[in-house]
């Protein structure tokens, strides 16, 4: 009998602890992932692909010196760009030459 009561108490405790987590995961009353990523002070998303041929791009190749109009990074000493900056909507195709850089 004691085992049954103990098992029931453990089960009830687990259910009660899981209820706030289930409510926390709901986006109806909470903050959506899009709202978090666009919140003031968060790192901007990249408007281009972060990979080329399946490999991570070298962000500082363009953003270290601001080549071809790329915004220059305020912290070139940080080398793991994708730790903070995520993939946003792709608006720039870096695989195609930009105006004025086409090969003739």
Order of alpha helices (4+ residues) and beta strands (2+ residues): alpha-alpha-beta-beta-alpha
